[in-house]
Amino acid sequence: MRNDVLIGSEHNVDRGSSGDPTVAVAFGGGGARGVAHVHIIEVLDELGIRPVAIAGASIGAIMGTAMAAGMSGREVRAHTLHALGRRSEVVSRIWKARPYSMGDVMTGGLRLGQFNIERILRAFLPQNFPTTFEQLQIPTQIVVTDFYAQQEAVRTSGDLINAVSASAAIPALFRPVLCDGRYMIDGGIFNPVPFDHLAGMADIVIGIDVVGGPSGDDGDQPSTMDLMFGASQLMMQSIITMKLKSGRPDIFLRPDVNRFRVLDFFKADEILEVSAGVREELKHAIDAVFTYHIKEGG
């Protein structure tokens, strides 16, 4: 997959007090592949770049919110590996998030996709994690999909955990999440990399695509699970392609995560190792775009 660096954005936004171009970041959805977002946060930390705005969908909503909450890339990496790196730790956290009674289990009828993502997310987030948008240090937009309205919705205030849970509620795996009386599901379904919501909010908009796509040998028949998630990936890549035709962010990167499955969270350390090349790609891209903006401003 090709990474894009675009020079000559149409953005016309005031720069920060330092005189450097301002930056906004869109963290895309992709399940476990989104662990690669850690590299993006770490590189921005290393370069001393603090985004003025963040947008996120699905796993990107979780990672983007962590950055907006003030967590450093190093802290996000450490927590991710601690929470997901050992099966015993994962089992313990899921056990804590279990339904408290059979009534909780049977609410709405026993069905596929019974997991309550709000409860699970709370079990995996760091202690003292912000619970409202107003507690975040960086303005953040969380993209969700309104199931019955058949459109995307953007959450920017109020209950943060509710919004992030809805954005990450992968269909057939998690229950829909009730947000202000409406049922919401995975934000990546309508907007896998929500860079369009950051247009005009910064000099430089960065979009990170971790959707990936089905992988394997042509002779291997895909499993039911691979078909379900692979079809979703193909749909989301089609959406991204159409979005890029109508308008591109200044920097658009695709970490090397294609070989991993949506639920490969136990492979968090391997995902970080394999996708590490995106670090230098981001540094070179930022250097090129910053140089252009500074020359134009001078």
N, C-alpha and C positions, 0 to 999 in steps of 0.2 A: 504494500500500500504506500501511496505517495504522501509525503509531508509537504505542506505548503507554507511558504513565507511570502507575504504579499506586501509590496512596497507601494505607497501612494494611496493610503486609505482616504476615504472621503470624510472621516471623522474631523470635527473641528471643535475640540474640547479644550478648556483651559487646563494648563499644566499644574502640577502640584507646586507647593511652595519651594521645593528644591530646584525647580526649573526642568527637571527630568520629565519625560512623557509619562502620563498616567496609564495604568494597566488595569484591565478587568479580565477575569478568567471564567470560562464556562467549562465545568467538569461534566463529562458525559456519562451515560449509563452503560452497563455491561456486566453486571454481576461481579464475580470474583476478579474479572479482568481489571476492574476499577482499582484494585490494590496498586496498580501502576501510577495512579494519581499521586501517590506519596512522593515520587520523584519530582513531580511538578512543584509541589509545595516546598520540598527541600531545596530545589534550585532557586526558586524565588527568594527563599530565606537567605541562601548563600549570596545572591546578588543584591540583597538588601531591598528587594522590591515588595512593597505592600499593596496589594490590589485595592482599588477604590470601590470595586463592586465584584460580586460573585454570583454566578447562576449555576444551578446543578439539577441533574435529573438522575433518579434512581441511586446507584452507588455513588454517583457524582454529587448528589445532594448530601450524602453522609460525609464524604471527604471534604466537599466545599464548606459545609457547615463547621466541620472541625477547624478548618483554617480560619473561618470567620469568627470562631469562638476564641481565637488567640493561640491555638495550639501550634507549635512549631512543627516543621516536617519531621524532625527527629522524634518528637513526642508522638506524632501520628504513627510513624513507623513502629516505634516501641510498643505502643498500645495495640496496633494491628497484629503484630507478631505474637504478643502475649495472649491476646484474646482468641486468635485463630490458629496459632502455631502448634498447639497440643490438643489432641482429641479429648483428653480428660478435662481440659479447661472449657472447651466448647460444650461438652456434655453437661458440665456443671452449670454453665450459664443458661443453657436451654432448659435444664431441670428447674432452675429458679424461675424461668418464665412460663412454666407449665400452667395449665388451667387449674384453678383452685377447687373445682367441683365438676361433676359430670354435667351439671346444668350449663357450665361455661362451655364445655365441649360440644354439647348438643344444641347450643343457641343457633337458630336458623336451620337446624337439621344437620346431620352428619354428612359431610361432603368432601370431595377433593379440594385441596387448598384450604385446610382447616387452621393453619398456623396463624396466630395473632401477631402480626409483625410489630405492632406498637409495644407489646409486652416483650417480645424478643429483642427489639432494638434497645429498649431501656436496659436490658440485661447485659448488652454488649458495649454500650457507651461508657466512657470514663465517668467516674464519680464527679459530681458537681458540674456536669455538662449543662450548658444553658438550656432552659426549657421554653423560652420565648424568643422571638426574633429580636425583640427590643434589647435583649441582653447580649447580642452579638456585637463584635467590634467593627465588622465590615458589613455594609448593606448587602443583603442576600436575597436572591429570588429562587424559590423552590418550584420546579415545574411538576405538575401532577396531571393526570388524565381524568376528566369528569366522565364517568362511564355512560350515564344515561344522556347527558348533553352532547356526547360524542365530540368532545373538543378538549383542548388543553386548558388548564387553569394555572395561574401563577399565585403562589402564596408568598406574602412579604411581611406579614405581621401576625401577632397572636401566638397560638400554640405551635412551637417549633417542632416538637417531637411528633405531633400529629401530622404535620405537613411532610416532614422527612419520611415518616413511616408510609404515608400514602404514596409518595414519589417512588419508594422502593418496593411497593407491594406487587411483586411479580405475579401475574395471573396464574392460576392453577397451583400455585405454591402457597400464597398468602391470601387471607381474606381481604376483600375491599376494605378501605378505611373510611369511616364516616367523618367528613369535614364539613362543619356548619350545615348539617342536614343533607349533604350530598355524598354519594359513594364515589370515592376516588381510587384509582389504581396507578400502576407504574407510569411515571412521567415520561420515561423513555419511549413509550409506545407512540406518542404524538410528536415528541421533540427529543431525540436521543442526545443531541449536543446543543443546548439552548443558547448559542452565542448570539442569536438574533435579538434576544432580550437585553443584551448589553450594548447594542448599537447606540452611539452618541453619549455613552456614559464614561468613556475613557479615550485617550489618544490611541491606545493599542488594545485590541481585543484578541485574546488567546482562546482557541477552542481545542479541547482534548477529546479525541474519539477513541473509546476503548470497547466499542461494540463488537469488533471482530466479525467472524463469520464461521460457518461450518467448516471443519477441517477433518481430514482423514483420507484414506486411499479410495480411489474410485470403485474398487472391487468390493469394498466393505459396505454391507447394508447398515444404514444408521439405525440406532435403537429408537424406541418410541420417545424417550426423553431427549435424545439428540435431535430428532425430527421436530419436536415441540419447540425447543429453544432455538434450534437452527433456523426454523421458519421465521421466528420472531426477529432473529438477527438479520436475515435477508430483507425483511420488511423495513427494519430500522435503517439499514444501509441505503435502501432505496430512498427513504425520506431524507437522509443526509445528502445524498447525491443531488436531489432536487433543491435542497436548501442552498448548497454550494453554488448551484447554477444561478440562483437569484441574488446571492450576496454572500461574500466570504469574509471571515474574520482576518485580521492582519497576520496571524500565525495560526496554522491548523496542523496539529500533530497527531499521529497514530502510533502509539507505542506498540512494540512487538508482543502482542498478547494473543494472537490468533489461535495458537495451539492449545490454549486453556479453555475449559468449559465454564459455563455460567456459574456453576456451583462448586468450582475448584477452590474454595476458600482455604482448605487445608494445605494448599500449595502456595500460600501467600509468600513465603520466602523465595520459592522458585520463580514466581511471577515477578518479584522485585529484581531478582538476578537477571532473568531473561530480558526484561524490559528496560534495563539500566541505560541502554543506548539513547533513550529519549532525553537523557540529561544533557548530553553534548548538543543534541539537535536543538533543544530549547535555548541553550546558551548562545549558540551561533545565530539562531533566529532572532533572539532578543537584541543581540549586538547589532545585527544588520538593520533591524527596524528602528532601534533607538538612534543609530547613527543617522539614518535618513531623517527622522523627525527632528533631531537636534539641528542638523544642517538646514532643514526647511525653516526652523524657527529662528535661526540665526540670521 
